[in-house]
Protein backbone atom coordinates (compact mmCIF):
# COMPACT_ATOMS: atom_id res chain seq x y z
CA UNK A 1 0.00 0.00 0.00
CA UNK A 2 2.81 2.41 0.94
CA UNK A 3 4.61 1.75 -2.36
CA UNK A 4 1.48 2.52 -4.41
CA UNK A 5 0.93 5.69 -2.41
CA UNK A 6 4.61 6.70 -2.91
CA UNK A 7 4.44 6.00 -6.66
CA UNK A 8 1.35 8.17 -6.99
CA UNK A 9 3.14 11.02 -5.22
CA UNK A 10 6.18 10.64 -7.51
CA UNK A 11 3.92 11.03 -10.55
CA UNK A 12 2.30 14.19 -9.18
CA UNK A 13 5.19 16.30 -10.43
CA UNK A 14 6.48 14.32 -13.38
CA UNK A 15 8.85 16.92 -14.77
CA UNK A 16 10.74 17.34 -11.48
CA UNK A 17 10.79 13.59 -10.88
CA UNK A 18 12.11 13.01 -14.40
CA UNK A 19 14.95 15.54 -14.00
CA UNK A 20 15.93 13.95 -10.70
CA UNK A 21 15.90 10.48 -12.28
CA UNK A 22 18.03 11.85 -15.12
CA UNK A 23 20.71 13.03 -12.69
CA UNK A 24 20.90 9.64 -10.99
CA UNK A 25 20.82 7.97 -14.43
CA UNK A 26 24.01 9.76 -15.53
CA UNK A 27 25.63 9.06 -12.17
CA UNK A 28 24.96 5.32 -12.49
CA UNK A 29 26.06 5.39 -16.15
CA UNK A 30 29.36 7.03 -15.19
CA UNK A 31 29.90 4.48 -12.42
CA UNK A 32 29.45 1.51 -14.76
CA UNK A 33 31.60 2.93 -17.55
CA UNK A 34 34.42 3.97 -15.18
CA UNK A 35 34.54 0.57 -13.49
CA UNK A 36 34.65 -1.27 -16.81
CA UNK A 37 37.33 1.06 -18.16
CA UNK A 38 39.60 0.55 -15.13
CA UNK A 39 39.04 -3.23 -15.22
CA UNK A 40 39.93 -3.32 -18.92
CA UNK A 41 43.10 -1.26 -18.47
CA UNK A 42 44.36 -3.19 -15.43
CA UNK A 43 43.44 -6.63 -16.78
CA UNK A 44 45.08 -5.85 -20.13
CA UNK A 45 48.32 -4.77 -18.48
CA UNK A 46 48.53 -7.80 -16.16
CA UNK A 47 47.62 -10.20 -18.97
CA UNK A 48 50.29 -8.81 -21.29
CA UNK A 49 52.87 -8.59 -18.52
CA UNK A 50 52.47 -12.29 -17.75
CA UNK A 51 52.35 -13.16 -21.46
CA UNK A 52 55.48 -11.29 -22.53
CA UNK A 53 57.55 -10.62 -19.41
CA UNK A 54 57.12 -13.17 -16.63
CA UNK A 55 54.52 -15.91 -17.02
CA UNK A 56 52.54 -16.52 -13.84
CA UNK A 57 55.74 -17.75 -12.21
CA UNK A 58 59.21 -17.18 -13.64
CA UNK A 59 62.32 -19.24 -12.81
CA UNK A 60 65.76 -17.60 -13.14
CA UNK A 61 69.10 -17.50 -11.35
CA UNK A 62 69.49 -15.15 -8.39
CA UNK A 63 72.16 -13.19 -10.24
CA UNK A 64 69.88 -12.76 -13.24
CA UNK A 65 67.35 -10.90 -11.05
CA UNK A 66 70.04 -8.52 -9.83
CA UNK A 67 71.10 -7.63 -13.38
CA UNK A 68 67.78 -8.10 -15.17
CA UNK A 69 67.58 -4.59 -16.63
CA UNK A 70 70.77 -5.37 -18.60
CA UNK A 71 69.20 -8.56 -20.05
CA UNK A 72 72.22 -10.77 -19.15
CA UNK A 73 72.57 -13.86 -21.34
CA UNK A 74 75.42 -15.29 -19.25
CA UNK A 75 73.18 -16.00 -16.23
CA UNK A 76 71.68 -19.29 -17.34
CA UNK A 77 69.81 -22.28 -15.98
CA UNK A 78 71.48 -25.56 -16.97
CA UNK A 79 69.80 -28.95 -17.37
CA UNK A 80 66.68 -27.29 -18.70
CA UNK A 81 64.89 -30.33 -20.12
CA UNK A 82 65.05 -32.30 -16.85
CA UNK A 83 63.89 -29.29 -14.84
CA UNK A 84 61.02 -28.60 -17.25
CA UNK A 85 59.75 -32.17 -16.85
CA UNK A 86 59.79 -31.88 -13.05
CA UNK A 87 57.79 -28.65 -13.14
CA UNK A 88 55.33 -29.91 -15.78
CA UNK A 89 54.40 -32.77 -13.46
CA UNK A 90 53.30 -30.37 -10.71
CA UNK A 91 49.62 -29.82 -10.04
CA UNK A 92 47.97 -26.79 -11.69
CA UNK A 93 50.83 -26.26 -14.17
CA UNK A 94 49.40 -25.64 -17.63
CA UNK A 95 52.71 -25.33 -19.51
CA UNK A 96 56.39 -24.45 -19.09
CA UNK A 97 58.30 -22.44 -21.69
CA UNK A 98 61.87 -21.37 -22.25
CA UNK A 99 62.38 -17.66 -22.85
CA UNK A 100 65.53 -15.70 -23.60
CA UNK A 101 65.42 -11.91 -23.87
CA UNK A 102 68.50 -10.10 -25.15
CA UNK A 103 69.63 -6.71 -26.42
CA UNK A 104 71.01 -6.73 -29.92
CA UNK A 105 72.10 -4.85 -33.04
CA UNK A 106 70.06 -5.56 -36.15
CA UNK A 107 71.62 -4.76 -39.49
CA UNK A 108 70.09 -4.52 -42.95
CA UNK A 109 72.05 -3.03 -45.84
CA UNK A 110 73.36 0.33 -44.59
CA UNK A 111 71.00 0.52 -41.59
CA UNK A 112 71.77 -0.75 -38.07
CA UNK A 113 69.40 -0.28 -35.14
CA UNK A 114 69.23 -1.36 -31.51
CA UNK A 115 66.48 -3.84 -30.76
CA UNK A 116 65.31 -6.38 -28.21
CA UNK A 117 65.11 -10.02 -29.19
CA UNK A 118 62.97 -12.67 -27.58
CA UNK A 119 63.89 -16.29 -28.15
CA UNK A 120 61.04 -18.76 -27.66
CA UNK A 121 59.32 -21.79 -29.11
CA UNK A 122 57.42 -20.07 -31.89
CA UNK A 123 54.87 -22.83 -32.42
CA UNK A 124 53.87 -23.26 -28.75
CA UNK A 125 53.46 -20.05 -26.79
CA UNK A 126 50.61 -17.77 -25.64
CA UNK A 127 51.54 -14.84 -27.89
CA UNK A 128 49.21 -15.85 -30.74
CA UNK A 129 51.88 -14.62 -33.16
CA UNK A 130 50.32 -16.43 -36.10
CA UNK A 131 47.31 -14.10 -36.02
CA UNK A 132 49.43 -10.96 -35.55
CA UNK A 133 51.28 -11.24 -38.90
CA UNK A 134 50.45 -8.38 -41.28
CA UNK A 135 53.12 -9.12 -43.90
CA UNK A 136 54.69 -12.43 -44.86
CA UNK A 137 53.54 -15.66 -43.24
CA UNK A 138 54.00 -17.70 -40.10
CA UNK A 139 56.26 -20.70 -40.72
CA UNK A 140 57.35 -21.49 -37.16
CA UNK A 141 60.99 -20.65 -37.87
CA UNK A 142 63.13 -17.64 -38.75
CA UNK A 143 62.64 -14.14 -37.41
CA UNK A 144 59.48 -12.06 -36.94
CA UNK A 145 59.77 -8.29 -36.57
CA UNK A 146 57.49 -5.56 -35.21
CA UNK A 147 56.14 -3.38 -38.02
CA UNK A 148 57.62 -0.15 -36.59
CA UNK A 149 61.03 -1.80 -36.29
CA UNK A 150 60.72 -3.14 -39.84
CA UNK A 151 60.06 0.42 -41.08
CA UNK A 152 63.28 1.64 -39.44
CA UNK A 153 65.27 -1.17 -41.05
CA UNK A 154 63.42 -0.86 -44.37
CA UNK A 155 63.14 -4.64 -44.47
CA UNK A 156 60.48 -6.88 -46.02
CA UNK A 157 59.58 -10.57 -45.62
CA UNK A 158 62.00 -12.86 -47.48
CA UNK A 159 65.04 -10.63 -46.90
CA UNK A 160 67.95 -11.57 -44.66
CA UNK A 161 69.03 -9.77 -41.50
CA UNK A 162 72.40 -9.83 -39.76
CA UNK A 163 72.04 -10.34 -36.01
CA UNK A 164 75.06 -9.62 -33.80
CA UNK A 165 75.22 -9.77 -30.00
CA UNK A 166 77.19 -10.93 -26.98
CA UNK A 167 77.03 -14.70 -26.29
CA UNK A 168 76.45 -16.58 -23.04
CA UNK A 169 80.12 -17.60 -22.89
CA UNK A 170 81.53 -14.16 -23.69
CA UNK A 171 82.59 -12.61 -26.97
CA UNK A 172 80.41 -11.72 -29.93
CA UNK A 173 78.56 -13.84 -32.43
CA UNK A 174 76.49 -13.08 -35.47
CA UNK A 175 74.13 -15.05 -37.70
CA UNK A 176 71.99 -14.32 -40.74
CA UNK A 177 68.29 -15.16 -40.58
CA UNK A 178 65.41 -14.72 -42.99
CA UNK A 179 62.54 -12.41 -42.12
CA UNK A 180 59.49 -14.66 -42.34
CA UNK A 181 56.90 -12.16 -41.18
CA UNK A 182 56.19 -8.68 -39.82
CA UNK A 183 53.76 -8.45 -36.92
CA UNK A 184 51.55 -5.83 -35.30
CA UNK A 185 50.90 -6.39 -31.58
CA UNK A 186 49.27 -2.98 -31.17
CA UNK A 187 51.60 -1.82 -28.40
CA UNK A 188 55.09 -0.41 -27.79
CA UNK A 189 56.75 -3.78 -28.59
CA UNK A 190 56.10 -3.09 -32.28
CA UNK A 191 58.81 -0.41 -32.19
CA UNK A 192 61.80 -2.47 -31.04
CA UNK A 193 60.98 -6.15 -30.49
CA UNK A 194 61.47 -9.20 -32.65
CA UNK A 195 60.88 -12.90 -32.02
CA UNK A 196 63.36 -15.63 -32.86
CA UNK A 197 62.94 -19.38 -32.73
CA UNK A 198 64.79 -21.08 -29.83
CA UNK A 199 66.88 -23.15 -32.23
CA UNK A 200 68.35 -20.00 -33.81
CA UNK A 201 68.54 -18.30 -30.40
CA UNK A 202 70.69 -21.12 -29.03
CA UNK A 203 72.93 -20.91 -32.10
CA UNK A 204 73.29 -17.14 -31.78
CA UNK A 205 73.91 -17.01 -28.02
CA UNK A 206 75.73 -20.36 -27.81
CA UNK A 207 73.40 -21.52 -25.04
CA UNK A 208 73.70 -25.29 -25.50
CA UNK A 209 71.07 -26.92 -23.25
CA UNK A 210 70.69 -23.78 -21.09
CA UNK A 211 68.23 -20.90 -20.93
CA UNK A 212 67.96 -17.64 -19.02
CA UNK A 213 64.37 -18.11 -17.83
CA UNK A 214 61.49 -20.55 -17.59
CA UNK A 215 57.98 -19.15 -17.85
CA UNK A 216 55.40 -21.20 -15.96
CA UNK A 217 51.72 -20.73 -16.73
CA UNK A 218 49.09 -21.82 -14.25
CA UNK A 219 45.63 -23.24 -14.93
CA UNK A 220 44.27 -20.74 -12.42
CA UNK A 221 45.52 -17.19 -11.73
CA UNK A 222 44.34 -17.41 -8.13
CA UNK A 223 46.88 -19.95 -6.91
CA UNK A 224 50.17 -18.43 -8.06
CA UNK A 225 51.56 -18.26 -4.52
CA UNK A 226 50.96 -21.98 -3.97
CA UNK A 227 52.39 -22.74 -7.40
CA UNK A 228 55.54 -20.77 -6.57
CA UNK A 229 55.97 -22.80 -3.35
CA UNK A 230 55.68 -26.11 -5.24
CA UNK A 231 58.02 -24.95 -8.01
CA UNK A 232 60.62 -23.70 -5.52
CA UNK A 233 60.77 -27.16 -3.93
CA UNK A 234 62.01 -28.61 -7.26
CA UNK A 235 64.74 -26.03 -7.89
CA UNK A 236 68.48 -26.50 -7.28
CA UNK A 237 70.53 -23.97 -5.33
CA UNK A 238 70.98 -20.54 -6.88
CA UNK A 239 67.74 -20.84 -8.89
CA UNK A 240 64.68 -18.93 -7.71
CA UNK A 241 60.99 -18.66 -8.59
CA UNK A 242 59.04 -15.39 -8.52
CA UNK A 243 55.35 -14.76 -9.14
CA UNK A 244 54.26 -12.05 -11.55
CA UNK A 245 53.01 -10.00 -8.58
CA UNK A 246 56.47 -10.01 -7.02
CA UNK A 247 58.08 -9.06 -10.32
CA UNK A 248 55.68 -6.19 -10.87
CA UNK A 249 56.63 -5.01 -7.37
CA UNK A 250 55.08 -1.78 -6.13
CA UNK A 251 53.32 -1.23 -9.43
CA UNK A 252 51.03 -4.20 -8.72
CA UNK A 253 50.13 -2.65 -5.35
CA UNK A 254 49.47 0.62 -7.21
CA UNK A 255 47.07 -1.14 -9.60
CA UNK A 256 45.29 -2.73 -6.65
CA UNK A 257 45.03 0.65 -4.91
CA UNK A 258 43.76 2.24 -8.13
CA UNK A 259 40.91 -0.27 -8.30
CA UNK A 260 39.93 0.50 -4.68
CA UNK A 261 40.18 4.25 -5.29
CA UNK A 262 37.92 4.09 -8.33
CA UNK A 263 35.41 1.94 -6.42
CA UNK A 264 35.27 4.67 -3.74
CA UNK A 265 35.06 7.35 -6.45
CA UNK A 266 32.13 5.60 -8.10
CA UNK A 267 30.15 5.38 -4.86
CA UNK A 268 30.95 9.05 -4.19
CA UNK A 269 29.72 10.07 -7.66
CA UNK A 270 26.43 8.25 -7.16
CA UNK A 271 26.07 9.70 -3.68
CA UNK A 272 26.61 13.22 -5.03
CA UNK A 273 24.04 12.53 -7.73
CA UNK A 274 21.70 11.41 -4.96
CA UNK A 275 21.89 14.87 -3.35
CA UNK A 276 19.45 15.91 -6.06
CA UNK A 277 17.02 13.42 -4.53
CA UNK A 278 17.47 15.10 -1.13
CA UNK A 279 16.72 18.47 -2.71
CA UNK A 280 13.71 17.12 -4.60
CA UNK A 281 12.26 15.39 -1.54
CA UNK A 282 12.76 18.47 0.67
CA UNK A 283 10.86 20.54 -1.91
CA UNK A 284 8.10 17.92 -1.96
CA UNK A 285 7.88 17.98 1.84
CA UNK A 286 7.65 21.79 2.05
CA UNK A 287 5.00 21.82 -0.68
CA UNK A 288 2.95 19.17 1.16
CA UNK A 289 3.23 20.34 4.78
CA UNK A 290 -0.54 20.71 5.18
CA UNK A 291 -1.01 17.28 3.59
CA UNK A 292 1.50 15.75 6.02
CA UNK A 293 -0.29 17.43 8.92
CA UNK A 294 -3.64 16.12 7.70
CA UNK A 295 -2.31 12.56 7.30
CA UNK A 296 -0.84 12.63 10.81
CA UNK A 297 -4.05 14.05 12.24
CA UNK A 298 -5.98 11.20 10.58
CA UNK A 299 -3.77 8.63 12.32
CA UNK A 300 -0.82 8.04 9.98
CA UNK A 301 2.18 7.19 12.17
CA UNK A 302 5.62 8.81 12.08
CA UNK A 303 7.05 5.54 10.81
CA UNK A 304 4.59 5.42 7.91
CA UNK A 305 5.35 9.05 6.99
CA UNK A 306 9.07 8.26 7.08
CA UNK A 307 8.59 5.11 4.99
CA UNK A 308 6.43 6.93 2.45
CA UNK A 309 8.99 9.64 1.67
CA UNK A 310 11.83 7.13 1.73
CA UNK A 311 9.95 5.03 -0.82
CA UNK A 312 9.34 8.08 -3.02
CA UNK A 313 13.06 8.87 -3.08
CA UNK A 314 13.94 5.20 -3.61
CA UNK A 315 11.54 4.94 -6.59
CA UNK A 316 13.04 8.03 -8.24
CA UNK A 317 16.62 6.90 -7.54
CA UNK A 318 16.04 3.29 -8.55
CA UNK A 319 14.31 4.27 -11.79
CA UNK A 320 17.27 6.44 -12.82
CA UNK A 321 19.99 4.23 -11.30
CA UNK A 322 18.77 0.91 -12.69
CA UNK A 323 18.26 2.40 -16.16
CA UNK A 324 21.72 4.02 -16.04
CA UNK A 325 23.40 0.79 -14.90
CA UNK A 326 21.73 -1.28 -17.65
CA UNK A 327 22.45 1.29 -20.41
CA UNK A 328 26.04 1.51 -19.18
CA UNK A 329 26.35 -2.28 -19.29
CA UNK A 330 25.10 -2.34 -22.89
CA UNK A 331 27.49 0.45 -23.94
CA UNK A 332 30.45 -1.33 -22.32
CA UNK A 333 29.46 -4.63 -23.91
CA UNK A 334 29.55 -2.91 -27.31
CA UNK A 335 32.93 -1.22 -26.78
CA UNK A 336 34.26 -4.33 -25.02
CA UNK A 337 33.92 -6.14 -28.35
CA UNK A 338 35.13 -3.35 -30.63
CA UNK A 339 37.66 -1.76 -28.28
CA UNK A 340 38.63 1.91 -27.91
CA UNK A 341 41.70 3.08 -29.82
CA UNK A 342 44.07 4.94 -27.45
CA UNK A 343 47.18 4.74 -29.65
CA UNK A 344 47.83 8.50 -29.63
CA UNK A 345 47.85 8.50 -25.80
CA UNK A 346 49.77 5.24 -25.25
CA UNK A 347 52.40 5.21 -28.00
CA UNK A 348 54.97 6.89 -25.76
CA UNK A 349 54.60 4.27 -22.98
CA UNK A 350 57.24 1.51 -23.03
CA UNK A 351 54.93 -0.91 -21.27
CA UNK A 352 52.98 -3.97 -22.43
CA UNK A 353 49.68 -2.11 -22.77
CA UNK A 354 47.74 -2.60 -25.98
CA UNK A 355 46.73 0.58 -27.79
CA UNK A 356 43.17 -0.67 -28.20
CA UNK A 357 41.60 -0.93 -24.75
CA UNK A 358 38.71 -3.33 -24.25
CA UNK A 359 36.56 -2.30 -21.28
CA UNK A 360 35.66 -5.32 -19.18
CA UNK A 361 32.37 -5.85 -17.41
CA UNK A 362 30.61 -8.93 -16.09
CA UNK A 363 27.14 -9.72 -14.85
CA UNK A 364 28.42 -9.54 -11.26
CA UNK A 365 29.60 -5.96 -11.96
CA UNK A 366 26.11 -5.15 -13.25
CA UNK A 367 24.60 -6.68 -10.11
CA UNK A 368 26.87 -4.56 -7.89
CA UNK A 369 26.06 -1.41 -9.89
CA UNK A 370 22.33 -2.13 -9.59
CA UNK A 371 22.64 -2.69 -5.84
CA UNK A 372 24.52 0.59 -5.37
CA UNK A 373 22.05 2.41 -7.64
CA UNK A 374 19.15 1.24 -5.45
CA UNK A 375 20.72 1.49 -1.97
CA UNK A 376 22.51 4.87 -2.20
CA UNK A 377 19.48 6.91 -3.44
CA UNK A 378 17.25 5.18 -0.88
CA UNK A 379 19.67 6.13 1.91
CA UNK A 380 19.77 9.71 0.59
CA UNK A 381 15.97 9.87 0.63
CA UNK A 382 15.96 9.01 4.35
CA UNK A 383 17.42 12.43 5.22
CA UNK A 384 14.39 14.52 4.19
CA UNK A 385 12.07 11.68 5.28
CA UNK A 386 13.36 12.07 8.86
CA UNK A 387 12.41 15.75 8.75
CA UNK A 388 8.88 14.88 7.65
CA UNK A 389 8.59 12.29 10.43
CA UNK A 390 9.51 14.82 13.15
CA UNK A 391 6.82 17.32 12.14
CA UNK A 392 3.97 17.66 14.63
CA UNK A 393 0.46 17.63 13.07
CA UNK A 394 -0.47 21.07 14.43
CA UNK A 395 2.85 22.57 13.31
CA UNK A 396 2.53 21.09 9.82
CA UNK A 397 -1.06 22.38 9.44
CA UNK A 398 -0.07 25.83 10.69
CA UNK A 399 2.83 26.08 8.18
N, C-alpha and C positions, 0 to 999 in steps of 0.2 A: 504493500500500500504506500509506504514512504517513498519507494523508488518511482512509482507512477506519479505521485504528487510532486516529487523533485523534477521529474522529466517535464511535467506540465509547466512548472515555473521556469525551467530553462528555455522553453519555447515561447515564453511570454515576450521576451525581447530577443528576437532571433538574430538581428544584426549584431548586437553586442556579444551574444553567445558565439556567433560565427567568428568574429574577429579574435575572441579569446582562444577559441579552438585552433585558429590559424597560427597563433603565436606558439602554442604548445606543439602543433604539427611540425613547424620548422625546427623547433628545439629537438624533438624526437628524431626528425630526419637528419639533423646535424650529428646527433649522437651516433646513430647507426652508421652513417658514412664515415665518420672519424674513426670509429672502432675498426671497421673493415679495412680502412686505409692503413692504419697502424699495424694491424695483423698481417696484411699483405706485405708491407715493407720489411717487418721484422722476420716473418717466416721466409721470405725470399732471401734475405741476407744469410740467415742460419743455414738454409738448405744449400745455397751455393758455397758457403764457407766449408761445410762438411763435404760437399761434392768435389771441390777443387783443392782445398787446402789441408784438410785434416782427417776426413772420414769421421765416424762417430768416436772412434778411438784410434790414435796414431801411435805406432811403435817406432822409436828412434834410439840412438845412443844418447847418453847424458851430455856428451860434448857437442853433439849436433844441436841440441836445444840451446846451448850457450852461444853458439855461433850461427844460429838459424838465419838471421837477416843477411848473412853473407852467402847463403845457399852452399855450404861446404859439401863437396862430393867425396872428400877423403874420410868422412865419418860414416862408416858403413856397418851394416849388420851382415855378418857372415852366416853361412849355413841356412840360407833363406828358405829353401824348399822344405826342409825338415821342420823349421819353425812354423811355416805356413800351415802345414798339415796338422800340427798340434793345435793351433788356434782354430782352424776350421772345424775341428771336432768338438769345440766348446759349445755349450748350449746358447741359443739366441744369436749365434754368429751367422749372418747371411752370406757374406763373402769376405775374402781377404785379398788385397791387391798390393802389388809393388808399385811405388811411385818414386821417381827421381826428378827433383827440380834443380835446374842449374842455370847460371848466367852464362851468356855466350855472345860471340860475334857472328853475325850472319852476313855472308858476302854473296853478291850477285853482280856480275860484270864490274862496273866501277863503283858500285855502292856497297858500303858496309855499315850495318846498324847494330846497336846493342839490343838484345832480346832475352827473353826468358823461355827456356825449354822445359817441357814436362815429358819425361819418359814414362810410358805406361803400356799396358796391354790394350791395344787399340780396339780389339774385337770384344773385350769383356770389361766394361767399366760403366759407371753411371752417368757419363757425360752426354750420352746420346749424340755423339759426334756425327754419326751417319746422317742425321736429319738436320744438321747445322751447316752442311756443305752448300755453298752458293755457286761455286765454280769447281770444275773437275768432278771427281767421283771418289767414293770411299772404297778403298781396296783392302784395308786392314794392314797396310804396310806403308813405308815411306814417311813423308813429312806433311803435316797439315798446318797451314798458317792462317792467323787472323787476318781479316780483309784489310784492316788499317795498316798492319805491318806489311802485307803484300804490296800495298800502294807505295809505301816508302821504298821498298826494294825494287819496285817495278817488275815483279815476277808473276808468271802465269803458270797454271797447271801444266805439267809435262817438262818444265825446265828444271835444271839442276842447281842446287845451292851448295856452297861450301860452308861447312860448319866447323868452327875451331874453338876449342876451350881447354881448360885445365883438366887433367885426368885424376882419377882417384889415387893413383900411385905417384903423382907429381909429374911435372912436365906438361907439354902441350900435345894435343892430337887434333887431327882434322879429317873429316870424311866428306864425301859428296853424296847427296841424297836427292831423289827426285820429288818434286812437289806434286803430290797426288791430288790435293784439294785445298781450297780456300774456304774458311768457315766464318760464320757470323754468329757469335754468342749473344750479341746485344748487350755487351757490358765492356768495361775497361780492358779486359783481357784481349779484345780484338786488336788493340794497339801495339802489343809487344809480346804476345804469347804464341808459341807453336807447340804442337804435339808430335812426339816421335815414338815409334814403336820401340818396345823394350829391347828387342834384338839389336837394333841400330844404336840404342842408347848404351847398351853394354859395350858394344864395339867402340863407340866414341870415347866413353869414359874409362874403358878398360876395367869394368867392374867384376868380371868373372861371375861367380855365383853369389855376389853381394848386392845389396841395395841400400839406399839411404833411409828409406821409410816404408813401413807397412801400414796401409789404410784398412781399418776393420770397420765393416758396416754391420749394424745390428738390425735384427728383425723388428725391434721396437725402440723408439727414441727414448722411452721412459726409463730404461734400465741401464743406461750407459755407465753409471757408477759401479753397478754390480759386474758389468761386462769388463770394465777396467780391472777390477779385483781379480777376476778369473784369468784374464790375459796376463796380468803381472805375475801370477803364480807359475806361468810356463816359461818366463823369460830368464835368460842367463844374466850374470852380473854385468853391470854397465849398460844394460838395455832397459829402457823405461817405457811405460804406457801412459798416455795423457788423453783425457776426454776432450771433446771439442769445446766444452765449457771452460775447462782449464786453459786451453790454448787461446781462446778469445779473451781470457783474463777479465779486466775491469770493464771491457766493452760489453761483455755478456750481462754483467750486473747493471750496466747503463740501459741496455735494452729492456731488461726486466723492470727497472725503475720507470722507464718511459711508458711501458704498458700500464703500470699502476697509476702514473700521473695522468694519463689520458682517460683512464677509467674514472678518476676523481673529477677531472675536467668535464667529462660527459654528464655526470650526475649534477655538477654545479650548473652547467648550461641549462639542463632541464628544470632545475630548481629555480633559476633566474626567470626562465620562461613561465614558470608557475606563479611568479609574483603577479602576473597579469590576472591570474585567477583570483588572487587575494583582493586585488583592486576591484575586479568585477563583482565579487561576492559582497564586498563592503558597500559598493554602490547599490546593489540589490537590497541589502539589509536596510540602508538608510531610506531607500524609496518605499520600503514595505514595513516601516516601523509600526504604523497603525494596524496593519494586517497581523504582524507578530503579536502585538498587544491583544488583539481580538482573539487570536488562536490560543494564547495563554489563558485569557479570561474564560474561554470556552472549555478549558481543561487539558489542553495540549501541554505535555510535560517539557521541562528544560532539556531532557535527554532527546525527546522527539524533535524539538526545534534544532538542537545541535546536529542530530542525524540528518535532518532534512537538508540543511544548508551544506553539510559535508557531502551528501549525495549529489546535490546540484553541482558543486565544484568538481566532484569525481567524474560525473557524467561529461561535463565540458572537457576536462583534462583527458579523460580516457578516449573520448571521441577524436580529439586532435592527436593525442599521443599514439594511439593504436594505429590510426591512419598513417601518421608520419613514419612509424616503425616499419609498417608493411611496405609503404612506397619506397622507403630507404632500402629495404631488403631487396626489392625488385630492381632498383637502380644498380645496387652493388652486384647483384647476380648478373646483370647485363655487362657491366664493366669488368667483372671478374672473369668473364669469358673473353672479351675483346682486349682488355688491358688498357692502361693509360700511358701514353708515350711521354716519358720524362727525360728523354735523351739530352735535351739542351741544359737541363739542370744537373744531370748526373755524369756527364761526359768527363768532367774534371776529377771525379772521385776515382782513386786507384783501389777500389774495393770490389769484391764480387757481388755487386748489386746490378741486376738487370735493368736496362733502361726502360723497359715496359713493365710497369708495376701492375700486378693483378690483385685488386682488393679481395680480401678473404672474409667470408661470412658463412656461418653455419646456422642450422635451425636453433641450436642452443643459444646462439647470440641473439637471434630474433626473440626467443622466449625471454631472455634477460632484459632486452630492450622493451618488450611489452610490459614486463613486470614493473620496471622502473617508470615507464610512461603512465602506468595506472596508479602506483603507490605514491610517487612524488606529488602529483597534482592533488590527490586525495588528502595527503598530509598538509599541503598548502591551504586547502579549503577549510581545514579545521580551525585555522587562526581566526578568520571572520566568524565562523560558526560559533566559537566560544563567546564572542562578543554578543551575538544574538541570544545565546542561552542565558547570559547574565542579566539581560534586560528584564525589569519588573513590568508586569502588565500595565499598571497605572502610568509608569514612566513612558512606556512605549506608546500608549494611547495619547498621552499629553504631547509628546514630540510630534 
